[in-house]
């Protein structure tokens, strides 16, 4: 039961980063500082999703086929989140 729950949760979490696309269609979401807050919030969520999936895969030993796909996709999200975080820090004006 625990394995099914974590697998379903990680599968649903694969879709969360894509919700930024409809959010960013609104005019208010494109203005500063709201845009920065939204982007950094999504970066934090992507890092959490990647770490959560990694812990569920390694520590909880949930290693079925769907979980392996979730691990790869959510790890890519986590890597993209780390890259975007450092890109955002590098673009800060002194």
Secondary structure, DSSP 4 states (H G I P E B T S, - for coil): -HHHHHHHHHHHHHHHGGGHHHHTTSGGGGSTTHHHHHHHHHHHHHHHHHHHHHHHHHTS----HHHHHHHHHHHHHHHHHHHHHHHHHHT---
